[in-house]
Amino acid sequence: MNNKEASINKVDELVNRAQLAINDWQCSGDVDYVHKAYANLQQAAIRLTLSRQAAKPKRAS
């Protein structure tokens, strides 16, 4: 597995965790699950942004 695939898998895992937390919140009403979902989605967005920036070609100085 290359770095790109590993990064995609990690983003998928974080999004899945967020979905599970939202489901737990809907069932329990416990707001802590909303915070967990938010944190997981935030991490996924950061990872996605960083991986896209790393994939951009470097400019010559």
Backbone atoms as SQL, in Angstrom:
CREATE TABLE atoms (id INTEGER PRIMARY KEY, chain TEXT, resi INTEGER, resn TEXT, atom TEXT, x REAL, y REAL, z REAL);
INSERT INTO atoms VALUES
  (1, 'A', 1, 'MET', 'N', 0.851, -1.171, 0.000),
  (2, 'A', 1, 'MET', 'CA', 0.000, 0.000, 0.000),
  (3, 'A', 1, 'MET', 'C', 0.900, 1.238, 0.000),
  (4, 'A', 2, 'ASN', 'N', 0.612, 2.166, -0.900),
  (5, 'A', 2, 'ASN', 'CA', 1.425, 3.374, -0.957),
  (6, 'A', 2, 'ASN', 'C', 0.857, 4.445, -0.015),
  (7, 'A', 3, 'ASN', 'N', 1.556, 5.561, 0.080),
  (8, 'A', 3, 'ASN', 'CA', 1.153, 6.627, 1.003),
  (9, 'A', 3, 'ASN', 'C', -0.214, 7.204, 0.666),
  (10, 'A', 4, 'LYS', 'N', -0.507, 7.332, -0.622),
  (11, 'A', 4, 'LYS', 'CA', -1.797, 7.888, -1.041),
  (12, 'A', 4, 'LYS', 'C', -2.941, 6.982, -0.585),
  (13, 'A', 5, 'GLU', 'N', -2.786, 5.682, -0.790),
  (14, 'A', 5, 'GLU', 'CA', -3.815, 4.735, -0.368),
  (15, 'A', 5, 'GLU', 'C', -3.969, 4.731, 1.148),
  (16, 'A', 6, 'ALA', 'N', -2.867, 4.811, 1.863),
  (17, 'A', 6, 'ALA', 'CA', -2.915, 4.839, 3.325),
  (18, 'A', 6, 'ALA', 'C', -3.624, 6.088, 3.821),
  (19, 'A', 7, 'SER', 'N', -3.371, 7.204, 3.173),
  (20, 'A', 7, 'SER', 'CA', -4.010, 8.457, 3.550),
  (21, 'A', 7, 'SER', 'C', -5.511, 8.404, 3.295),
  (22, 'A', 8, 'ILE', 'N', -5.901, 7.850, 2.157),
  (23, 'A', 8, 'ILE', 'CA', -7.320, 7.715, 1.828),
  (24, 'A', 8, 'ILE', 'C', -8.000, 6.793, 2.831),
  (25, 'A', 9, 'ASN', 'N', -7.339, 5.692, 3.177),
  (26, 'A', 9, 'ASN', 'CA', -7.906, 4.757, 4.146),
  (27, 'A', 9, 'ASN', 'C', -8.096, 5.416, 5.508),
  (28, 'A', 10, 'LYS', 'N', -7.142, 6.239, 5.925),
  (29, 'A', 10, 'LYS', 'CA', -7.250, 6.915, 7.209),
  (30, 'A', 10, 'LYS', 'C', -8.400, 7.922, 7.198),
  (31, 'A', 11, 'VAL', 'N', -8.549, 8.665, 6.103),
  (32, 'A', 11, 'VAL', 'CA', -9.660, 9.609, 5.983),
  (33, 'A', 11, 'VAL', 'C', -10.986, 8.851, 6.031),
  (34, 'A', 12, 'ASP', 'N', -11.080, 7.752, 5.310),
  (35, 'A', 12, 'ASP', 'CA', -12.296, 6.930, 5.332),
  (36, 'A', 12, 'ASP', 'C', -12.602, 6.442, 6.742),
  (37, 'A', 13, 'GLU', 'N', -11.575, 6.012, 7.450),
  (38, 'A', 13, 'GLU', 'CA', -11.743, 5.527, 8.818),
  (39, 'A', 13, 'GLU', 'C', -12.262, 6.644, 9.737),
  (40, 'A', 14, 'LEU', 'N', -11.715, 7.832, 9.593),
  (41, 'A', 14, 'LEU', 'CA', -12.149, 8.960, 10.416),
  (42, 'A', 14, 'LEU', 'C', -13.602, 9.347, 10.123),
  (43, 'A', 15, 'VAL', 'N', -13.974, 9.330, 8.845),
  (44, 'A', 15, 'VAL', 'CA', -15.354, 9.648, 8.475),
  (45, 'A', 15, 'VAL', 'C', -16.299, 8.574, 9.015),
  (46, 'A', 16, 'ASN', 'N', -15.901, 7.318, 8.938),
  (47, 'A', 16, 'ASN', 'CA', -16.729, 6.240, 9.478),
  (48, 'A', 16, 'ASN', 'C', -16.898, 6.385, 10.990),
  (49, 'A', 17, 'ARG', 'N', -15.828, 6.751, 11.686),
  (50, 'A', 17, 'ARG', 'CA', -15.926, 6.977, 13.135),
  (51, 'A', 17, 'ARG', 'C', -16.892, 8.114, 13.443),
  (52, 'A', 18, 'ALA', 'N', -16.855, 9.152, 12.629),
  (53, 'A', 18, 'ALA', 'CA', -17.774, 10.278, 12.823),
  (54, 'A', 18, 'ALA', 'C', -19.222, 9.819, 12.624),
  (55, 'A', 19, 'GLN', 'N', -19.447, 9.010, 11.607),
  (56, 'A', 19, 'GLN', 'CA', -20.800, 8.508, 11.366),
  (57, 'A', 19, 'GLN', 'C', -21.293, 7.668, 12.538),
  (58, 'A', 20, 'LEU', 'N', -20.429, 6.841, 13.089),
  (59, 'A', 20, 'LEU', 'CA', -20.799, 6.024, 14.243),
  (60, 'A', 20, 'LEU', 'C', -21.106, 6.896, 15.457),
  (61, 'A', 21, 'ALA', 'N', -20.301, 7.942, 15.654),
  (62, 'A', 21, 'ALA', 'CA', -20.537, 8.847, 16.778),
  (63, 'A', 21, 'ALA', 'C', -21.874, 9.570, 16.626),
  (64, 'A', 22, 'ILE', 'N', -22.202, 9.982, 15.402),
  (65, 'A', 22, 'ILE', 'CA', -23.490, 10.641, 15.166),
  (66, 'A', 22, 'ILE', 'C', -24.635, 9.673, 15.449),
  (67, 'A', 23, 'ASN', 'N', -24.479, 8.439, 15.041),
  (68, 'A', 23, 'ASN', 'CA', -25.501, 7.428, 15.325),
  (69, 'A', 23, 'ASN', 'C', -25.655, 7.236, 16.831),
  (70, 'A', 24, 'ASP', 'N', -24.539, 7.167, 17.540),
  (71, 'A', 24, 'ASP', 'CA', -24.588, 7.020, 19.003),
  (72, 'A', 24, 'ASP', 'C', -25.287, 8.221, 19.641),
  (73, 'A', 25, 'TRP', 'N', -25.010, 9.415, 19.126),
  (74, 'A', 25, 'TRP', 'CA', -25.654, 10.623, 19.643),
  (75, 'A', 25, 'TRP', 'C', -27.167, 10.567, 19.419),
  (76, 'A', 26, 'GLN', 'N', -27.565, 10.124, 18.214),
  (77, 'A', 26, 'GLN', 'CA', -28.992, 10.049, 17.910),
  (78, 'A', 26, 'GLN', 'C', -29.705, 9.071, 18.838),
  (79, 'A', 27, 'CYS', 'N', -29.014, 8.000, 19.204),
  (80, 'A', 27, 'CYS', 'CA', -29.627, 6.991, 20.070),
  (81, 'A', 27, 'CYS', 'C', -29.634, 7.410, 21.541),
  (82, 'A', 28, 'SER', 'N', -28.589, 8.102, 21.957),
  (83, 'A', 28, 'SER', 'CA', -28.444, 8.400, 23.389),
  (84, 'A', 28, 'SER', 'C', -28.766, 9.844, 23.754),
  (85, 'A', 29, 'GLY', 'N', -28.574, 10.752, 22.823),
  (86, 'A', 29, 'GLY', 'CA', -28.752, 12.168, 23.119),
  (87, 'A', 29, 'GLY', 'C', -27.559, 12.784, 23.838),
  (88, 'A', 30, 'ASP', 'N', -26.497, 12.014, 24.022),
  (89, 'A', 30, 'ASP', 'CA', -25.294, 12.496, 24.716),
  (90, 'A', 30, 'ASP', 'C', -24.476, 13.377, 23.776),
  (91, 'A', 31, 'VAL', 'N', -24.294, 14.636, 24.153),
  (92, 'A', 31, 'VAL', 'CA', -23.624, 15.620, 23.301),
  (93, 'A', 31, 'VAL', 'C', -22.145, 15.296, 23.089),
  (94, 'A', 32, 'ASP', 'N', -21.551, 14.514, 23.972),
  (95, 'A', 32, 'ASP', 'CA', -20.142, 14.137, 23.790),
  (96, 'A', 32, 'ASP', 'C', -19.907, 13.446, 22.449),
  (97, 'A', 33, 'TYR', 'N', -20.899, 12.714, 21.970),
  (98, 'A', 33, 'TYR', 'CA', -20.764, 12.045, 20.678),
  (99, 'A', 33, 'TYR', 'C', -20.680, 13.048, 19.527),
  (100, 'A', 34, 'VAL', 'N', -21.371, 14.168, 19.657),
  (101, 'A', 34, 'VAL', 'CA', -21.296, 15.207, 18.634),
  (102, 'A', 34, 'VAL', 'C', -19.884, 15.787, 18.597),
  (103, 'A', 35, 'HIS', 'N', -19.297, 15.985, 19.754),
  (104, 'A', 35, 'HIS', 'CA', -17.928, 16.497, 19.819),
  (105, 'A', 35, 'HIS', 'C', -16.942, 15.502, 19.198),
  (106, 'A', 36, 'LYS', 'N', -17.154, 14.219, 19.454),
  (107, 'A', 36, 'LYS', 'CA', -16.294, 13.187, 18.850),
  (108, 'A', 36, 'LYS', 'C', -16.428, 13.191, 17.328),
  (109, 'A', 37, 'ALA', 'N', -17.661, 13.303, 16.846),
  (110, 'A', 37, 'ALA', 'CA', -17.891, 13.332, 15.397),
  (111, 'A', 37, 'ALA', 'C', -17.196, 14.535, 14.779),
  (112, 'A', 38, 'TYR', 'N', -17.341, 15.690, 15.424),
  (113, 'A', 38, 'TYR', 'CA', -16.710, 16.910, 14.922),
  (114, 'A', 38, 'TYR', 'C', -15.190, 16.753, 14.867),
  (115, 'A', 39, 'ALA', 'N', -14.611, 16.213, 15.928),
  (116, 'A', 39, 'ALA', 'CA', -13.162, 16.032, 15.971),
  (117, 'A', 39, 'ALA', 'C', -12.687, 15.087, 14.868),
  (118, 'A', 40, 'ASN', 'N', -13.420, 14.018, 14.640),
  (119, 'A', 40, 'ASN', 'CA', -13.038, 13.073, 13.589),
  (120, 'A', 40, 'ASN', 'C', -13.148, 13.698, 12.202),
  (121, 'A', 41, 'LEU', 'N', -14.211, 14.463, 11.965),
  (122, 'A', 41, 'LEU', 'CA', -14.355, 15.123, 10.661),
  (123, 'A', 41, 'LEU', 'C', -13.290, 16.196, 10.468),
  (124, 'A', 42, 'GLN', 'N', -12.946, 16.885, 11.536),
  (125, 'A', 42, 'GLN', 'CA', -11.893, 17.896, 11.453),
  (126, 'A', 42, 'GLN', 'C', -10.548, 17.241, 11.107),
  (127, 'A', 43, 'GLN', 'N', -10.240, 16.133, 11.755),
  (128, 'A', 43, 'GLN', 'CA', -8.992, 15.415, 11.445),
  (129, 'A', 43, 'GLN', 'C', -8.989, 14.925, 10.002),
  (130, 'A', 44, 'ALA', 'N', -10.125, 14.428, 9.538),
  (131, 'A', 44, 'ALA', 'CA', -10.215, 13.950, 8.158),
  (132, 'A', 44, 'ALA', 'C', -9.974, 15.093, 7.180),
  (133, 'A', 45, 'ALA', 'N', -10.559, 16.251, 7.455),
  (134, 'A', 45, 'ALA', 'CA', -10.379, 17.411, 6.571),
  (135, 'A', 45, 'ALA', 'C', -8.925, 17.868, 6.558),
  (136, 'A', 46, 'ILE', 'N', -8.289, 17.865, 7.712),
  (137, 'A', 46, 'ILE', 'CA', -6.879, 18.264, 7.789),
  (138, 'A', 46, 'ILE', 'C', -6.013, 17.288, 7.005),
  (139, 'A', 47, 'ARG', 'N', -6.234, 15.997, 7.204),
  (140, 'A', 47, 'ARG', 'CA', -5.447, 14.988, 6.478),
  (141, 'A', 47, 'ARG', 'C', -5.632, 15.127, 4.970),
  (142, 'A', 48, 'LEU', 'N', -6.864, 15.343, 4.558),
  (143, 'A', 48, 'LEU', 'CA', -7.150, 15.478, 3.130),
  (144, 'A', 48, 'LEU', 'C', -6.458, 16.714, 2.559),
  (145, 'A', 49, 'THR', 'N', -6.517, 17.821, 3.274),
  (146, 'A', 49, 'THR', 'CA', -5.867, 19.057, 2.830),
  (147, 'A', 49, 'THR', 'C', -4.355, 18.863, 2.725),
  (148, 'A', 50, 'LEU', 'N', -3.770, 18.259, 3.748),
  (149, 'A', 50, 'LEU', 'CA', -2.317, 18.049, 3.733),
  (150, 'A', 50, 'LEU', 'C', -1.882, 17.103, 2.621),
  (151, 'A', 51, 'SER', 'N', -2.661, 16.060, 2.381),
  (152, 'A', 51, 'SER', 'CA', -2.282, 15.126, 1.321),
  (153, 'A', 51, 'SER', 'C', -2.407, 15.766, -0.055),
  (154, 'A', 52, 'ARG', 'N', -3.391, 16.643, -0.226),
  (155, 'A', 52, 'ARG', 'CA', -3.523, 17.353, -1.506),
  (156, 'A', 52, 'ARG', 'C', -2.391, 18.348, -1.701),
  (157, 'A', 53, 'GLN', 'N', -1.994, 19.027, -0.633),
  (158, 'A', 53, 'GLN', 'CA', -0.882, 19.968, -0.733),
  (159, 'A', 53, 'GLN', 'C', 0.415, 19.235, -1.052),
  (160, 'A', 54, 'ALA', 'N', 0.590, 18.068, -0.463),
  (161, 'A', 54, 'ALA', 'CA', 1.807, 17.296, -0.721),
  (162, 'A', 54, 'ALA', 'C', 1.849, 16.782, -2.161),
  (163, 'A', 55, 'ALA', 'N', 0.675, 16.572, -2.752),
  (164, 'A', 55, 'ALA', 'CA', 0.614, 16.048, -4.117),
  (165, 'A', 55, 'ALA', 'C', 0.830, 17.113, -5.178),
  (166, 'A', 56, 'LYS', 'N', 0.717, 18.388, -4.793),
  (167, 'A', 56, 'LYS', 'CA', 0.919, 19.461, -5.755),
  (168, 'A', 56, 'LYS', 'C', 2.389, 19.515, -6.171),
  (169, 'A', 57, 'PRO', 'N', 2.609, 19.781, -7.455),
  (170, 'A', 57, 'PRO', 'CA', 3.998, 19.919, -7.893),
  (171, 'A', 57, 'PRO', 'C', 4.673, 21.128, -7.220),
  (172, 'A', 58, 'LYS', 'N', 5.925, 20.964, -6.896),
  (173, 'A', 58, 'LYS', 'CA', 6.695, 22.042, -6.267),
  (174, 'A', 58, 'LYS', 'C', 7.098, 23.066, -7.319),
  (175, 'A', 59, 'ARG', 'N', 7.040, 24.329, -6.925),
  (176, 'A', 59, 'ARG', 'CA', 7.487, 25.410, -7.825),
  (177, 'A', 59, 'ARG', 'C', 8.993, 25.527, -7.748),
  (178, 'A', 60, 'ALA', 'N', 9.604, 25.806, -8.879),
  (179, 'A', 60, 'ALA', 'CA', 11.036, 26.060, -8.913),
  (180, 'A', 60, 'ALA', 'C', 11.283, 27.490, -8.456),
  (181, 'A', 61, 'SER', 'N', 12.274, 27.675, -7.611),
  (182, 'A', 61, 'SER', 'CA', 12.598, 29.027, -7.112),
  (183, 'A', 61, 'SER', 'C', 13.499, 29.766, -8.030);
